[in-house]
């Protein structure tokens, strides 16, 4: 996979992570605790995973 594709994929996954975090926050404000916990966990994992993929692509681009 090219470095540019890795950066783009990482940013897309990171954006989905933000979406899930915001959805979890909205559910928490509506007092739907079970759904909010699930959405916040998924959002946190996607947020971190997407950031790591984007950083890996950026470092691959710099070195290669």
N, C-alpha and C positions, 0 to 999 in steps of 0.2 A: 504494500500500500504506500502510495506516495506521501511525503510529509504534508502536502497541502490537503490531501484527502483525510489524513489523520486529524489535522487541526479542525477541519470542517465538521468531521464526525464528532469530535470532542465538544465543539461548541454547540452542536445540535443536541447532544445528550445532556450537556450542562443546562441548556435552555429548558429541556423537559424536566430536569431536576428543579429548576426554579418554579416551573408551572405546578409541579406536585407539591412543593413547599407552600406555595400560595394557596392551593386548594386545601391542603391540610390545615393551614392557618384559618381559612374561612370556615371549615368544618368545626374547628376548635371554638371559634367565636359563636357558632350556632349551637354549641354544647353537644355535639355528636362526637364523643371522645374516642370511640372505637375506630371510626373512620378516620378521624384526624390523626391518630397515632400511626395507622397504617400508611396514610398518605405522606406524613412527615418523614417516616423511615425510608420509604421509597424515594422521596425527593432528596433526602440527604445523601443516599447512596448514589443516585444518578448525578447529583451536583458534584460530588467528590470524584466519581469515576470519570465523568466528562472532562473535568478540569485536568485530571491526570493524563488522559488521552491527548488533550490539546497540548499540554506541556511536553509530552513525549514526542509529538509531531514537531513541535517548535525546536526541540533540542536536536532531533534528527535532521531537521532542515539546516540548522546552524553548523552541525558537524559534517554533514554529508553534502 
